[in-house]
Amino acid sequence: MPNVRQGLGDRVLGGWLGRIAGNMLGKPVEQGEVWTRERIDGYLRRADALPLTDYLPEPPTDEIAAALRPEWRACVRGRVHGSCRDDDVDYAILGLHLLETHGFAFTTEQVGEVWLSCLPYLQTFTAERAAYRNLVSGLKPPLTATYDNPYQEWIGALIRADVFGWTSPGAPRRAAALARRDAVLSHTGNGVYGAMWAAALIAAAFTAAGPRAAVEEALVVIPASSRLARTVRRTVCLHDAGLPWQETLATVERETAGLGWIHTVPNAAVITAGLLYGDGDFTRTLALTVRGGLDTDSSGATAGSVAGVLCGAAAIPACWTEPLEDRVRSAVLGFDGARVTDLAARTVALAGS
């Protein structure tokens, strides 16, 4: 494994905190067909919260409150006391448990066994729920991903990838290979490539000079002709051409029309734009990614993970970390109420193994 810059523990903790904070920021507006970029910014303007530098403000009207996800009451400024339970955090915890239980030579079948043992069925969604149902019915991978599963290229596998990046610092190809073994339980095509790309992106962030370099390194691990790779490259090109953030996302939105707000490809564009236009600033990266719309809590979580690794926990502004109170809610068996610092320490131990 390549040499990693000093402060591995701080940067892994930064990844965990960034994932949780980004998830919490995006959770209230997680419904892409309702909460468009324009509507999210309208909410922020009404609340006098642009530029966005903290968790979402209290909704300024009852009408706005009624359109938010019901979890908003525990996710907006002044109401955050530890993290809300969410699958974007559950899968990071479940991945940690998988590696602690089976090591880095785990099989896809063992991923399924861990799900059945530790993850409640009703806390799975879309492709993960289809795969879970297929496991219970006795199917084996890769049939668990393909049988009666219309969600094979949605974002679920991407949100499961972080732990493979955190435990492969500076080794994006290794991270991608681990993420692929996990992803094929429930996904195919761009759904699998999204997990490989996200894991590589996080692994690269430990040694990359900045977000642009990490994005470039992550592209190497997925097929260059895939729609995911082409869309990420397109986002990079528009950024390099000097287009404003809004115009970049509007352009990519037109070019990915019809894929849906939970599909991997358009969400990867939102994450890429957040990282590039955020330019290494943790708060700006989270804010732009969530303001980008679509699957806001998932894309916010992944961008937060990358940004947190890039800067380290000590450099994350306290407004994001102190309300988390160093604890998580989780549906994963045995982990509800876990300390974030403990999860990070266990991840570091794996990274050094």
C-alpha positions in Angstrom: 0.0 0.0 0.0 1.4 3.5 -0.9 2.7 5.7 1.9 0.0 7.8 3.4 0.4 11.3 4.8 0.6 11.6 8.6 -2.6 11.9 10.6 -4.4 8.8 9.3 -6.6 8.7 12.4 -7.6 12.3 12.0 -8.5 11.8 8.4 -10.4 8.6 8.8 -12.4 10.3 11.6 -12.9 13.2 9.2 -14.4 10.8 6.7 -16.8 9.4 9.2 -17.8 12.8 10.5 -18.1 14.2 6.9 -20.4 11.3 5.9 -22.7 11.8 8.9 -22.8 15.6 8.6 -23.5 15.5 4.9 -26.2 12.9 5.4 -27.8 15.0 8.1 -27.6 18.2 5.9 -29.3 16.5 3.0 -31.9 14.4 4.8 -34.8 17.0 5.1 -34.8 17.7 1.3 -34.2 14.1 0.2 -36.8 13.8 -2.6 -35.4 14.9 -5.9 -38.7 15.2 -7.8 -40.0 17.6 -5.1 -36.8 19.4 -3.9 -35.2 20.7 -7.0 -32.1 22.9 -6.9 -34.4 25.9 -7.4 -36.7 25.0 -4.6 -33.9 24.2 -2.2 -32.4 27.6 -2.8 -35.8 29.2 -2.5 -36.1 27.7 1.0 -32.6 29.0 1.9 -33.4 32.5 0.7 -36.7 32.6 2.6 -34.7 31.6 5.7 -31.9 34.1 4.9 -29.4 31.2 4.8 -27.5 31.7 1.6 -24.6 31.1 1.5 -25.3 27.9 3.4 -22.7 27.6 6.2 -24.4 25.2 8.6 -27.2 22.6 8.8 -30.4 23.6 7.2 -32.3 26.3 9.0 -35.7 25.8 10.5 -38.3 25.9 7.8 -39.6 29.5 7.6 -43.2 28.5 6.8 -45.6 25.7 7.5 -45.9 25.0 3.8 -42.1 24.4 3.5 -42.1 22.3 6.7 -44.9 20.1 5.2 -42.9 19.3 2.1 -39.8 18.2 4.0 -38.9 14.7 5.1 -40.4 14.0 8.5 -36.9 13.5 9.9 -36.2 17.3 9.5 -37.1 17.9 13.1 -33.9 16.2 14.2 -31.7 17.4 11.3 -32.0 21.2 11.2 -30.0 23.8 13.1 -30.5 23.8 16.9 -32.3 20.4 16.8 -29.3 18.1 16.0 -28.4 15.9 19.0 -26.4 13.0 17.6 -27.1 11.6 14.1 -30.4 10.4 12.9 -30.7 6.7 11.9 -30.2 6.4 8.1 -29.2 3.8 5.6 -26.3 6.0 4.4 -24.7 5.6 7.8 -26.0 2.1 8.5 -24.1 0.7 5.5 -20.8 2.3 6.6 -21.2 0.6 9.9 -22.3 -2.7 8.3 -19.2 -2.6 6.1 -17.0 -2.1 9.1 -18.6 -5.1 10.8 -18.2 -7.1 7.6 -14.4 -6.4 7.5 -14.0 -7.1 11.2 -15.8 -10.4 10.9 -14.5 -11.8 7.6 -11.5 -9.7 6.8 -10.5 -8.3 3.4 -10.9 -11.7 1.7 -14.7 -11.6 2.3 -17.0 -13.1 -0.4 -20.2 -11.6 -1.8 -22.0 -14.5 -0.2 -20.7 -13.4 3.2 -21.9 -9.8 2.5 -25.4 -11.3 2.2 -25.0 -13.3 5.4 -24.1 -10.2 7.3 -27.1 -8.4 5.9 -29.4 -11.2 7.0 -27.9 -11.4 10.5 -27.5 -7.7 11.3 -29.8 -5.5 9.1 -33.6 -5.4 9.4 -35.4 -5.9 6.2 -37.6 -2.9 6.6 -34.5 -0.7 6.8 -33.5 -1.6 3.3 -34.7 0.1 0.2 -34.8 -0.3 -3.6 -32.0 -2.6 -4.9 -31.0 -3.6 -1.4 -34.5 -4.7 -0.5 -34.8 -6.7 -3.8 -31.5 -8.4 -3.0 -32.5 -9.1 0.6 -35.7 -10.6 -0.6 -33.8 -12.7 -3.1 -31.4 -13.9 -0.4 -34.3 -15.0 1.8 -35.8 -16.8 -1.2 -32.6 -18.8 -1.5 -31.0 -17.1 -4.5 -27.2 -16.7 -4.7 -25.2 -13.8 -6.2 -25.2 -12.6 -8.9 -28.9 -13.7 -9.2 -29.6 -11.7 -6.1 -28.8 -8.5 -8.1 -30.7 -9.4 -11.3 -33.9 -11.2 -10.4 -36.9 -8.9 -10.1 -34.8 -5.9 -9.4 -35.5 -2.8 -11.5 -33.1 -0.7 -9.3 -29.8 -2.3 -10.4 -28.1 1.0 -11.4 -29.5 3.1 -8.5 -27.3 4.7 -5.9 -27.5 2.0 -3.2 -24.1 0.3 -3.8 -22.4 3.7 -4.0 -23.5 4.6 -0.5 -22.0 1.3 0.8 -18.5 2.0 -0.5 -16.9 4.4 2.1 -15.4 1.8 4.4 -13.5 0.2 1.5 -11.9 3.6 0.8 -11.2 4.4 4.4 -9.4 1.1 4.9 -7.4 1.4 1.6 -5.8 4.8 2.1 -3.9 5.8 -1.0 -4.8 2.6 -2.8 -7.9 3.3 -5.0 -7.6 0.2 -7.1 -7.7 -2.0 -3.9 -10.7 0.0 -2.6 -12.5 -0.4 -5.9 -12.0 -4.2 -5.9 -13.4 -4.5 -2.4 -16.4 -2.3 -3.3 -17.1 -4.3 -6.4 -17.3 -7.5 -4.3 -19.9 -5.9 -2.1 -21.8 -4.2 -4.9 -22.6 -7.2 -7.1 -24.9 -8.6 -4.4 -27.5 -6.0 -5.4 -26.3 -4.0 -8.4 -25.1 -4.3 -12.0 -23.5 -1.9 -14.6 -23.3 1.7 -13.5 -24.6 0.7 -10.1 -21.5 -1.4 -9.5 -19.2 1.2 -11.2 -20.6 3.9 -8.9 -19.5 1.9 -5.8 -16.1 1.3 -7.3 -15.7 5.0 -8.2 -16.8 6.2 -4.7 -14.5 3.8 -2.9 -11.6 4.8 -5.1 -12.4 8.5 -4.7 -12.2 8.2 -0.9 -9.0 6.1 -1.0 -7.4 8.6 -3.4 -8.3 11.5 -1.1 -5.7 10.3 1.5 -2.8 11.0 -0.9 -4.2 13.3 -3.6 -3.2 16.9 -3.8 -6.9 18.0 -3.8 -10.4 17.1 -4.9 -9.6 17.4 -8.6 -6.7 14.9 -8.4 -8.8 12.5 -6.4 -11.6 12.6 -9.0 -9.1 11.9 -11.8 -7.6 9.0 -9.9 -11.0 7.5 -9.2 -11.9 7.6 -12.9 -9.1 5.1 -13.7 -10.9 2.2 -11.9 -14.1 2.2 -14.0 -14.6 1.5 -17.7 -13.9 4.7 -19.6 -16.8 4.0 -22.0 -19.4 3.6 -19.1 -22.0 6.3 -18.8 -20.8 7.0 -15.3 -17.3 7.7 -16.5 -18.5 9.8 -19.4 -20.7 11.9 -17.1 -18.0 12.5 -14.5 -15.6 13.5 -17.2 -18.2 15.8 -18.7 -18.7 17.5 -15.3 -15.0 18.0 -15.0 -14.8 19.5 -18.4 -17.6 22.0 -17.8 -15.9 23.0 -14.5 -12.6 23.5 -16.3 -14.3 25.5 -19.0 -15.2 28.1 -16.4 -19.0 27.5 -16.3 -20.7 28.5 -13.1 -21.7 25.7 -10.8 -25.4 26.1 -11.6 -24.8 26.0 -15.4 -22.7 22.9 -15.1 -25.4 21.0 -13.2 -28.1 22.3 -15.5 -26.1 21.0 -18.5 -25.5 17.6 -17.0 -29.2 17.4 -15.9 -30.3 17.8 -19.5 -27.8 15.2 -20.7 -28.9 12.6 -18.1 -32.7 13.3 -18.3 -34.8 10.3 -17.7 -32.5 8.4 -15.4 -34.4 9.5 -12.2 -33.3 11.2 -9.1 -31.9 8.0 -7.3 -29.9 6.8 -10.3 -26.1 6.6 -9.7 -25.1 8.6 -12.8 -26.7 12.0 -12.2 -25.9 11.8 -8.5 -22.2 11.2 -9.3 -22.3 14.4 -11.3 -23.7 16.3 -8.4 -21.0 14.9 -6.1 -18.3 15.7 -8.6 -19.5 19.2 -9.0 -19.7 19.7 -5.3 -16.1 18.5 -4.9 -14.7 20.6 -7.8 -16.5 23.8 -7.1 -16.1 23.3 -3.3 -12.3 23.3 -4.0 -11.3 21.7 -0.8 -13.4 23.8 1.5 -15.4 21.4 3.7 -18.5 23.6 4.2 -18.7 24.8 0.6 -18.4 21.3 -0.6 -21.3 20.0 1.5 -23.4 23.0 0.8 -23.0 22.9 -3.0 -23.6 19.1 -3.1 -26.8 19.2 -1.2 -28.0 22.3 -3.0 -27.4 20.3 -6.2 -30.6 18.3 -5.4 -31.5 14.7 -6.4 -30.6 12.1 -3.6 -29.4 14.9 -1.3 -28.6 12.9 1.8 -26.7 10.2 -0.1 -24.7 12.6 -2.3 -24.1 14.9 0.6 -22.8 11.9 2.7 -20.3 10.8 0.0 -19.1 14.3 -0.8 -18.7 14.9 3.0 -16.7 11.7 3.4 -14.3 12.8 0.6 -14.0 16.3 2.0 -13.5 15.0 5.5 -10.7 12.8 4.4 -9.1 15.6 2.5 -9.0 18.0 5.4 -9.1 15.8 8.5 -11.5 16.0 11.4 -9.6 18.7 13.2 -10.2 21.1 10.3 -14.0 20.5 10.0 -15.8 23.5 11.5 -17.3 22.8 14.9 -20.8 23.7 13.7 -20.9 20.4 11.8 -19.3 18.1 14.4 -20.3 19.3 17.8 -24.1 18.8 17.4 -23.3 15.1 16.4 -22.2 14.6 20.1 -19.9 11.8 19.0 -22.7 9.2 18.6 -24.8 7.6 15.9 -28.2 6.0 15.7 -28.1 2.8 13.7 -30.4 -0.1 12.8 -27.4 -2.4 12.5 -27.5 -5.0 15.3 -25.3 -4.0 18.2 -24.3 -0.6 16.9 -27.1 1.8 18.0 -25.6 4.6 20.0 -22.0 3.8 19.0 -19.4 6.5 19.3 -18.1 8.0 16.1 -14.6 8.2 17.5 -14.8 4.4 18.3 -16.0 3.6 14.8 -13.1 5.6 13.3 -10.5 3.9 15.6 -11.8 0.5 14.6 -11.5 1.6 10.9 -7.9 2.8 11.4 -7.1 -0.6 13.0 -8.4 -2.3 9.8 -6.5 0.1 7.6 -3.3 -0.9 9.2 -3.9 -4.6 9.0 
